Structures are given as structure tokens and as C-alpha cells.
Amino acid sequence: MRVGIIGTGAIARKHAEAYHKIGYEIVACTNRSPVAGIEFARATGGEFVPDSEQLCHHPLVDFVDVCTMPDYRLQAVELCAEAKKHILVQKPMATSLATATRMIEVAGAAGIQLGVVSQHRFDDSILFLNDALAAGRLGRILQADACVKWYRSAEYYARPGKGTWAVEGGGALITQAIHQADLLLQLAGAVKEVFAYWQKGALHPIESEDVISVVLRYTSGATGVIQASTAFWPGSPERLEFHGTNGTAVVIGDRLATWNVREDADDPPPLAGEAASGASDPMAISTLPFERQLFDFGEACRTSRPPRVSWREGWRAMQLVTAIYQSAAEGRPVSIDQNLPGPD
């Protein structure tokens, strides 16, 4: 498969490394800074083009990978819809649920694939837990939690748009912890209601939250919490915990650290290996889950099947984040509608 990349910053370099490993070709890239874009093109073997419109209409591009700040999503989908090119967008799907919904409508009308990067769904630990929890090995889930107590420096937030509602859609929750929110939805199921408290600009001079605490009530009757921050120096690896009637599973970073299950005689869990985490360095993460997701999306485009992470999963994560922000702003519980937008 041949890829065009919009945005050539740090995450694009991770994607480029993953594409190289799976044998996909980067044929074109673009960036608002020609100097940065040309440098990326030279490093990856692609062609630099001056704008997104030319990239989306590039005759050699099979699908477009959007690695920009989150405020540039709908525009890219509209260009890809016009060019009939499939599109993969970096998380979060958008800065607002309304924009995400419009993206779905545009992609659906054009008949193009719309995927959302959620590479941690492809971690070995999560692949194991997805099957194990579906098989009921933990019993009935009573509690499912996510803890993302990270640190980001003043330099990180000094970049234009960082921590703003207009450009990023919020702070620590939507930018950092949306991965773990998505994994809770995947593994523990839909969330029915949330109640949240936030601290906006607790440590950093930003307009959004760098500390937030959330109580969750799942449709299954289970409860849980999300704690997210970029203010806790030096930063700790993210943590997922699942407590069922038959045992407990804990993921630290990308590694399954605990699997304590009564009378469990099924396939052994993948407990070995070093954990990778972006707790203090955003790029201290493995490329393997990216390789798996990017390959899956390419195959979905090639064979016209849905990708394993489509707009549905991206929208659900955005919906949960939006409800949490509404609860924190209004100081009340917020219920979540379980209907999806767009085509079935």
C-alpha cells in the first residue's frame, strides 16, 4: 500500500517507522512548514507536496494518514472524500463531537474508509485481555479503572495550540488519556453515566485541564474511575485495572503485569517483557502496535472490509470524553446516549 502523510511531526515519524517495517511506501507528505516537510520527505523517500489538497489528489496515494493537531480533521476528510481516498486520522478523532459526527457523514457519503489511530488496542496485553474478558475468565466485571498520571514539561505546552480547546479539544483527558478511555470501552463495555472534577491549569498555564478525576457507571452495572494528569512529576506509567468476580488483571504501560484468576486453566497470559510508556516522554512507545494497526487499515482499504478500529470506536471515545468534560464544567452527573451517528 502507498501512503500520503499530512503533518510531519513526532508522531508522523513513528508512523513512518512502522510503515517501513510493514512494507508500506510513503509516496507523499505535506506540512505547513516546507522546511520540515522536505526534511521528512528526504528521510522517508517520499515526495513533498505544498498542500493537503495536492496530497489527497496525488495519483499514487492509496490512503491518507493525518498526523496533524486535532483541529485539522474535517478539512482532511472533505478533501479525501472529494478525491475518493481512504483516510486514517490520529487520535483524538476531532476537537468536538459535532465535528466528529460531520466527518462520519462526509466519509459515509463518499464511500471511503475512516479510521482512527488507537494503537494500544493492538498491544499484546490488550489483545489477550480482549479475548480473555470476552470468554468470561475474570467472571462478571465489577470495576474497571484507568490511571494516567503523567508529566509534561513547560516546553511541551509552550508550542502554539497546546492545551487549548480550539486546537486540541482539551487537555490531559483528550490528548493523553483518551487511549485508556477507549480501552475501557473496548474491554469493560459501554459507559452509562459519568461524574467528573477537573483542575484547569493546575500546574501549567493552559486553558484546559491538566488534572481530572472521573467516576464511571457502565451499562453492565460495573463501576470505575479515570484519573488523568500531565502535572505529576516525574510521571508514572499508565495503568488499567479490571476486577471481576473471579479475579484481577492489571496492565502497566503496555504490559500485562498482573493476572490473578481463580481456577484458570486456559491459555497463559503474556506477563513477560518490559513495559513501554509515554509517562514522561511522549515518544517512548513501541512501534509494534502501530505496525499492526496501520497494516490492518491498509488491508481494510485494499479488501473493502471495515478496519478493526473505525470511526465507530473513535466516535465512542470522543463521546465519553465529551460527557466527562460536560460533567466537570456543569458539576453534575451526565448520562451517555448509546446510539451511533451515521450509517449502520
VENMO-V363963 format. One record per backbone hydrogen bond with DSSP energy under -0.5 kcal/mol. NH is the residue of the N-H (numbers start at 0). CO is the residue of the C=O. If there is no record, write none. Layout:
NH_CO / NH_CO
This chain:
2_24 / 3_62 / 4_27 / 5_64 / 6_4 / 6_29 / 12_8 / 13_9 / 14_10 / 15_11 / 16_12 / 17_13 / 18_14 / 19_15 / 20_16 / 21_17 / 22_18 / 22_19 / 23_18 / 24_0 / 26_2 / 26_24 / 27_2 / 28_46 / 29_4 / 33_31 / 36_32 / 37_33 / 38_34 / 39_35 / 40_36 / 41_37 / 42_38 / 43_39 / 44_40 / 45_40 / 46_26 / 48_28 / 54_50 / 55_51 / 56_52 / 57_54 / 60_57 / 61_1 / 62_1 / 63_85 / 64_3 / 65_63 / 65_87 / 66_5 / 66_64 / 70_166 / 71_68 / 72_70 / 76_72 / 77_73 / 78_74 / 79_75 / 80_76 / 81_77 / 82_78 / 83_79 / 84_79 / 85_61 / 86_112 / 87_63 / 88_114 / 89_65 / 99_95 / 100_96 / 101_97 / 102_98 / 103_99 / 104_100 / 105_101 / 106_102 / 107_103 / 108_104 / 109_105 / 110_106 / 110_107 / 111_106 / 114_86 / 115_308 / 116_88 / 120_117 / 121_118 / 122_119 / 124_253 / 126_122 / 127_123 / 128_124 / 129_125 / 130_126 / 131_127 / 132_128 / 133_129 / 134_130 / 135_132 / 136_131 / 138_135 / 141_242 / 142_242 / 143_222 / 144_240 / 145_224 / 146_238 / 147_226 / 149_147 / 149_228 / 150_278 / 151_229 / 156_152 / 157_153 / 157_154 / 158_154 / 158_155 / 161_158 / 163_160 / 167_163 / 168_163 / 168_164 / 169_163 / 171_208 / 174_170 / 175_171 / 176_171 / 177_172 / 178_175 / 180_176 / 181_177 / 182_178 / 183_179 / 184_180 / 185_181 / 186_182 / 187_183 / 188_183 / 188_184 / 191_216 / 192_216 / 193_333 / 194_214 / 196_212 / 198_210 / 200_198 / 200_207 / 201_198 / 205_203 / 207_162 / 209_198 / 210_198 / 211_227 / 212_196 / 213_225 / 214_194 / 215_223 / 216_192 / 217_221 / 218_189 / 220_217 / 222_141 / 223_215 / 225_213 / 226_145 / 227_211 / 228_147 / 229_209 / 230_209 / 231_149 / 232_230 / 234_231 / 235_148 / 238_146 / 239_250 / 240_144 / 241_248 / 242_142 / 243_241 / 243_246 / 244_139 / 245_137 / 246_137 / 246_243 / 247_259 / 248_241 / 249_257 / 250_239 / 251_254 / 252_237 / 254_251 / 255_269 / 256_249 / 256_254 / 257_249 / 259_247 / 260_258 / 261_245 / 263_260 / 264_262 / 270_268 / 276_283 / 283_280 / 284_282 / 290_286 / 291_287 / 292_288 / 293_289 / 294_290 / 295_291 / 296_292 / 297_293 / 298_294 / 299_295 / 300_296 / 301_297 / 302_298 / 303_299 / 304_299 / 310_113 / 313_309 / 314_310 / 315_311 / 316_312 / 317_313 / 318_314 / 319_315 / 320_316 / 321_317 / 322_318 / 323_319 / 324_320 / 325_321 / 326_322 / 327_323 / 328_324 / 329_325 / 330_326 / 331_326 / 333_193 / 335_191
